[in-house]
């Protein structure tokens, strides 16, 4: 092998030695930026859910049909969208701690959605009773089961919030990273507003 070939191979080797780490660093930076962007998107959706839920809980109307319309059109689809954004976020990180953090956020949203389903069950039971589709006993049994489900999922949700706080406390770098993004409080382990079905009736349908 002549000196020119050897020299060329040495140059290629040097380029690879220098270039590969730089390329990897560039790729890592892109992934980090994508992680931040998709996480902020998920946070924006959570903030929108909180705002809508507060309006739901505070609105003057206690008509079941109005409340159900709010849930079906304004809240439930947003939970699905937030889960989609969170799954995208988890797919763009190779960091195990970040993956665990995203898994906890996904679990949080799934439990919040489960709590909302319990509210839907309660509203349906009230509506069906008023319309004569359920007896008082059947409606009350459905509401009791929904309350039991809500209690169980809410206990698990509270634990998930604690797990998020603990994970961030144990990982200062991640804690700083997510706080620098100014996310919704739920992303720091602070409980979100939950939809409450209280003192509801149905003024659009009478028996």
C-alpha positions in Angstrom: 0.0 0.0 0.0 1.6 3.3 -1.1 2.0 6.3 1.0 -0.8 8.2 -0.8 -3.4 5.5 0.1 -2.2 5.3 3.6 -2.3 9.1 3.9 -5.9 9.1 2.6 -7.0 6.5 5.0 -5.5 8.4 7.9 -7.4 11.5 6.9 -10.6 9.6 6.6 -10.0 8.1 10.1 -9.4 11.5 11.6 -12.6 12.9 10.0 -14.6 10.0 11.4 -13.1 10.3 14.9 -13.8 14.1 14.9 -17.1 14.0 13.0 -19.0 11.2 14.6 -19.1 12.7 18.1 -20.1 16.1 16.6 -22.9 14.5 14.6 -24.1 12.6 17.6 -24.1 15.8 19.6 -26.1 17.5 16.9 -28.6 14.6 16.9 -29.0 14.7 20.6 -29.6 18.5 20.5 -32.4 17.9 17.9 -34.0 15.3 20.0 -33.9 17.5 23.1 -35.5 20.4 21.2 -38.2 18.1 19.9 -38.7 16.7 23.4 -39.2 20.2 24.7 -41.5 21.3 21.9 -43.9 18.3 22.2 -43.9 18.5 26.0 -44.9 22.1 25.8 -47.6 21.2 23.3 -49.0 18.6 25.8 -48.8 21.2 28.6 -50.8 23.7 26.6 -53.6 21.1 26.1 -53.6 20.3 29.8 -53.9 24.0 30.6 -56.9 24.2 28.2 -58.5 21.2 29.9 -58.1 22.9 33.3 -59.7 26.1 32.0 -62.6 24.2 30.4 -63.1 22.1 33.5 -63.2 25.1 35.8 -65.9 26.6 33.5 -67.7 23.3 33.6 -67.7 23.3 37.4 -68.7 27.0 37.7 -71.3 27.3 35.0 -74.8 28.4 36.0 -76.5 25.7 34.0 -77.0 22.4 35.8 -78.7 20.8 32.9 -77.4 17.3 32.3 -77.5 17.6 28.5 -75.5 20.8 28.6 -72.9 19.3 30.9 -72.6 16.1 28.8 -72.1 18.2 25.7 -69.3 20.1 27.3 -67.6 16.8 28.3 -68.0 15.1 25.0 -67.0 18.1 22.8 -64.6 20.1 24.9 -62.9 17.9 27.4 -62.7 14.2 26.3 -61.1 15.0 22.9 -58.4 17.1 24.6 -57.4 14.2 26.8 -56.9 12.1 23.7 -54.9 14.8 22.1 -52.7 15.3 25.2 -52.0 11.5 25.3 -50.9 11.7 21.7 -48.5 14.5 22.3 -47.1 12.8 25.4 -46.5 9.6 23.4 -44.7 11.7 20.8 -42.6 13.2 23.5 -41.6 9.8 24.9 -40.6 8.6 21.4 -38.0 11.4 21.0 -35.8 10.7 24.0 -33.2 8.1 24.8 -33.0 9.2 28.4 -34.4 6.6 30.8 -35.3 9.2 33.4 -37.1 11.3 30.9 -39.0 8.2 29.6 -40.1 7.4 33.2 -41.2 11.0 33.6 -43.3 10.8 30.4 -44.7 7.4 31.5 -45.9 9.1 34.7 -47.5 11.9 32.8 -49.3 9.4 30.5 -50.6 7.6 33.6 -51.7 10.9 35.1 -53.8 11.7 32.0 -55.2 8.3 31.7 -56.4 8.4 35.4 -57.8 11.9 34.9 -59.7 10.6 31.9 -61.0 7.7 34.0 -62.3 10.1 36.6 -64.1 12.0 33.9 -65.7 8.7 32.8 -67.1 8.3 36.3 -68.6 11.8 36.0 -70.1 10.8 32.7 -71.6 7.7 34.3 -73.2 9.9 37.0 -74.6 12.3 34.5 -76.0 9.5 32.4 -77.7 7.9 35.4 -79.3 11.2 36.4 -80.5 11.8 32.8 -81.9 8.3 32.4 -83.7 8.5 35.7 -85.3 11.8 34.7 -86.3 10.4 31.3 -87.8 7.3 33.0 -85.2 5.0 31.5 -83.9 4.0 35.0 -85.6 3.5 38.3 -84.4 5.5 41.2 -82.7 2.4 42.6 -80.9 1.6 39.4 -79.8 5.2 38.9 -78.5 5.3 42.5 -76.6 2.0 42.1 -75.0 3.3 38.9 -74.0 6.5 40.7 -72.6 4.6 43.6 -70.5 2.4 41.3 -69.2 5.5 39.6 -68.3 7.1 42.9 -66.4 3.9 43.9 -64.5 4.0 40.6 -63.7 7.7 41.0 -62.5 7.1 44.6 -60.2 4.3 43.4 -58.8 6.1 40.4 -58.4 9.4 42.4 -56.3 7.6 45.0 -54.1 6.3 42.3 -54.0 9.7 40.7 -52.8 11.3 43.9 -50.1 8.7 44.2 -49.0 9.5 40.6 -48.8 13.2 41.4 -46.5 12.3 44.3 -44.4 10.0 42.1 -43.9 12.9 39.6 -42.8 15.2 42.4 -40.4 12.5 43.8 -38.9 11.8 40.4 -38.2 15.5 39.8 -36.8 16.0 43.3 -34.4 13.0 42.8 -33.3 14.3 39.4 -32.3 18.0 39.6 -31.3 18.2 35.9 -34.7 17.0 34.7 -36.4 19.2 37.3 -34.6 22.3 36.0 -35.2 21.3 32.4 -39.0 21.0 32.8 -39.3 24.1 35.1 -37.5 26.1 32.5 -40.2 25.2 30.0 -42.9 26.8 32.2 -45.3 23.9 32.0 -48.8 23.4 33.4 -48.6 22.7 37.2 -49.8 19.1 36.5 -46.4 18.5 34.9 -44.7 19.3 38.3 -47.0 17.0 40.2 -49.7 19.6 41.2 -53.3 18.2 41.0 -55.4 19.5 38.2 -59.1 20.6 38.5 -61.4 17.6 38.0 -64.9 17.8 36.6 -67.6 17.5 39.3 -71.2 16.4 38.7 -73.0 18.0 41.6 -76.6 19.2 42.0 -77.3 18.3 38.4 -80.8 18.0 36.9 -82.3 17.9 33.5 -84.5 20.8 32.5 -84.8 19.8 28.9 -86.6 16.6 29.5 -89.4 15.9 31.9 -91.1 12.6 32.8 
